[in-house]
């Protein structure tokens, strides 16, 4: 099943920059691992204002519960607000139609 996840990260005021840097580096490593496993399909960064961190990701998981476990494995999850939207195939989606023919 595919899910769209809106990930908004807010670093608490007063957090040491070296901690932020370490977690961001670890986040990149974990994202690469999830992509290799096919769980993270795509990741976008919408237009942001100063100090905003936000990503929109397309993920694959067996269930929303499994996706939540995947997202909790992200190092920056401690500062994230996550909104998950389950995605169902649309009959006019080109990939969905190609797989039915």
Number of C-alpha atoms within 10 A of each C-alpha: 13 20 20 17 20 20 21 18 18 16 16 9 6 6 9 10 9 9 10 14 11 12 16 15 13 15 17 13 14 16 18 14 13 19 16 11 11 13 19 21 15 13 16 11 12 10 9 10 8 5 9 11 16 20 16 18 18 19 24 24 17 10 13 16 10 12 20 14 12 17 20 14 15 19 19 21 17 12 13 19 12 18 11 17 13 14 13 9 12 10 10 9 9 10 11 12 12 9 7 7 5
